[in-house]
Amino acid sequence: MTDHIDTRTNWLDPQQLDAVRGQVPLVYVDAVPVRIDDMGNVTSVGMLLRQAPDGTISRTVVSGRVLLNERVREALLRHLEKDLGPLALPKIPPEPAPFTVVEYFPDPSISGFHDPRQHAVSLAFVVPVSGDCQPTQDALDLAWYTPADAVSEAVRRDMTSGHDRLIRLALASVGALP
């Protein structure tokens, strides 16, 4: 028997992941789920309630790592299905383009985006969903907010890691920032 990892899973064991996180930035995707009307205007923004990497309970966007040999589109679909359920029906184009690139650092003063575990580079997308979304796995809740409510002070206080800024950037990118 060998101690080798099955490369088909594209997962590292916790010790290997910690070692990699300490030496190189990892690639992530952030997805801001939205509902749109018939004209393509954003009517609501979905945010998960979950435990953030810093241990707090907060409102967040869909987020996760891109695995080895996984296309960005596949990573988006995998994380959206994992967090919103298999019936979310996200509308992702064949060749998605991020609205911004976010850099998360262990030191929150560097970019305003914070992940205490690592330096991560995340491609951020606004993703329309049309199906029935039900939070799964580690999400405690999923709430839908109007664009105005999503950027309100009350909702922003419930967010960590810079996701309040990410929501504002997402809404601005689609012309929906109030």
C-alpha positions as CSV (number, residue, x, y, z in Angstrom):
1,M,0.0,0.0,0.0
2,T,1.3,3.5,-0.9
3,D,0.7,6.8,0.7
4,H,-0.2,8.5,-2.5
5,I,-3.3,10.6,-3.0
6,D,-5.8,9.6,-5.7
7,T,-5.2,12.4,-8.3
8,R,-8.6,12.0,-9.9
9,T,-10.3,13.6,-6.9
10,N,-8.2,16.8,-7.1
11,W,-8.3,17.1,-3.3
12,L,-5.4,17.5,-0.9
13,D,-5.4,16.1,2.6
14,P,-5.6,18.8,5.3
15,Q,-1.9,18.8,6.0
16,Q,-1.0,19.2,2.3
17,L,-3.6,21.9,1.9
18,D,-2.2,23.9,4.9
19,A,1.3,23.6,3.4
20,V,0.2,24.8,0.0
21,R,-1.9,27.7,1.5
22,G,1.3,28.8,3.3
23,Q,3.3,29.0,0.2
24,V,1.2,29.9,-2.9
25,P,-2.0,31.8,-3.5
26,L,-5.0,29.5,-4.4
27,V,-7.5,30.2,-7.1
28,Y,-11.1,30.6,-6.1
29,V,-14.4,31.6,-7.6
30,D,-16.9,34.0,-6.0
31,A,-20.5,33.9,-7.3
32,V,-23.1,36.5,-6.5
33,P,-26.5,34.8,-7.2
34,V,-29.1,37.2,-8.6
35,R,-32.7,36.9,-9.8
36,I,-33.5,39.0,-12.9
37,D,-36.7,40.2,-14.5
38,D,-37.8,39.8,-18.1
39,M,-35.7,42.8,-19.1
40,G,-32.5,41.5,-17.5
41,N,-32.6,43.8,-14.5
42,V,-31.5,42.5,-11.1
43,T,-34.5,42.2,-8.8
44,S,-32.8,40.4,-5.9
45,V,-29.4,39.3,-4.6
46,G,-29.0,36.0,-2.8
47,M,-26.7,35.8,0.2
48,L,-25.9,32.7,2.4
49,L,-25.7,32.7,6.1
50,R,-22.7,30.6,7.2
51,Q,-19.6,30.4,9.3
52,A,-16.9,32.4,7.7
53,P,-13.2,31.4,7.8
54,D,-12.6,33.8,10.7
55,G,-15.2,31.8,12.8
56,T,-17.9,34.4,12.7
57,I,-21.5,33.8,11.4
58,S,-22.1,36.1,8.5
59,R,-23.8,36.7,5.2
60,T,-21.6,35.6,2.3
61,V,-21.6,34.9,-1.4
62,V,-21.1,31.5,-3.0
63,S,-17.4,30.8,-2.9
64,G,-14.9,28.0,-3.3
65,R,-11.7,26.7,-4.8
66,V,-11.0,25.8,-8.4
67,L,-9.7,22.3,-8.5
68,L,-6.8,21.0,-10.5
69,N,-7.9,20.4,-14.1
70,E,-11.3,22.0,-13.5
71,R,-12.6,24.7,-15.8
72,V,-13.7,27.9,-14.1
73,R,-17.3,27.3,-15.4
74,E,-17.3,23.8,-13.8
75,A,-16.1,25.2,-10.5
76,L,-18.9,27.8,-10.6
77,L,-21.5,25.2,-11.3
78,R,-20.1,22.9,-8.6
79,H,-20.1,25.5,-5.9
80,L,-23.5,27.0,-6.9
81,E,-25.1,23.5,-6.8
82,K,-23.3,22.7,-3.5
83,D,-24.5,25.9,-1.8
84,L,-27.9,26.6,-3.5
85,G,-29.0,23.1,-4.3
86,P,-29.3,21.2,-7.6
87,L,-32.5,23.0,-8.7
88,A,-31.0,26.5,-8.6
89,L,-30.6,26.5,-12.4
90,P,-27.7,29.0,-12.8
91,K,-27.3,30.7,-16.1
92,I,-23.5,30.6,-16.8
93,P,-22.3,31.3,-20.3
94,P,-20.0,28.7,-22.0
95,E,-17.0,31.0,-21.5
96,P,-17.7,33.1,-18.4
97,A,-15.9,36.3,-17.7
98,P,-15.5,37.7,-14.2
99,F,-16.6,41.2,-13.4
100,T,-13.6,41.6,-11.1
101,V,-10.7,39.8,-9.6
102,V,-10.5,39.8,-5.8
103,E,-7.4,39.2,-3.7
104,Y,-8.0,37.8,-0.2
105,F,-5.2,38.1,2.4
106,P,-4.6,37.0,6.0
107,D,-4.0,40.6,6.8
108,P,-7.3,42.5,6.2
109,S,-5.5,45.9,5.8
110,I,-3.9,44.9,2.5
111,S,-6.9,44.8,0.2
112,G,-10.0,44.9,2.4
113,F,-10.7,41.3,1.5
114,H,-9.8,38.9,4.3
115,D,-9.2,35.2,4.6
116,P,-7.3,34.3,7.8
117,R,-6.2,31.0,6.2
118,Q,-4.4,32.1,3.1
119,H,-3.7,34.4,0.2
120,A,-6.3,33.6,-2.4
121,V,-7.1,35.1,-5.8
122,S,-10.8,34.9,-6.7
123,L,-12.6,35.4,-10.0
124,A,-15.9,37.0,-9.1
125,F,-19.1,36.5,-11.2
126,V,-22.7,37.7,-11.1
127,V,-24.8,34.6,-11.8
128,P,-28.5,34.7,-12.6
129,V,-30.4,31.8,-11.1
130,S,-34.0,30.9,-12.1
131,G,-34.8,27.7,-10.1
132,D,-35.7,26.8,-6.6
133,C,-32.7,27.6,-4.3
134,Q,-32.3,25.7,-1.1
135,P,-29.2,26.1,1.0
136,T,-27.2,22.9,1.4
137,Q,-24.2,21.6,3.3
138,D,-22.5,24.3,5.4
139,A,-25.0,27.1,4.6
140,L,-27.3,27.9,7.5
141,D,-29.7,30.0,5.4
142,L,-30.2,31.7,2.1
143,A,-31.9,35.1,2.0
144,W,-32.9,37.2,-1.0
145,Y,-32.5,41.0,-0.8
146,T,-33.5,43.8,-3.2
147,P,-30.4,45.6,-4.5
148,A,-31.1,48.5,-2.1
149,D,-31.4,46.2,0.9
150,A,-28.3,44.2,-0.1
151,V,-26.1,47.3,0.2
152,S,-27.9,48.7,3.3
153,E,-26.0,49.3,6.5
154,A,-28.1,46.7,8.3
155,V,-27.1,43.9,5.8
156,R,-23.5,45.2,5.5
157,R,-23.0,44.8,9.3
158,D,-23.8,41.0,8.9
159,M,-21.0,40.5,6.4
160,T,-17.3,39.8,6.8
161,S,-14.2,39.2,4.7
162,G,-15.0,42.2,2.4
163,H,-18.1,40.6,0.9
164,D,-20.1,43.8,1.5
165,R,-17.7,45.5,-1.0
166,L,-18.0,42.5,-3.4
167,I,-21.8,42.9,-3.4
168,R,-21.5,46.6,-4.2
169,L,-19.0,45.8,-7.0
170,A,-21.3,43.1,-8.4
171,L,-24.3,45.4,-8.5
172,A,-22.3,48.2,-10.0
173,S,-21.0,45.8,-12.8
174,V,-24.6,45.1,-13.9
175,G,-25.9,48.7,-13.5
176,A,-28.0,47.8,-10.4
177,L,-26.1,49.7,-7.6
178,P,-28.7,52.0,-5.9
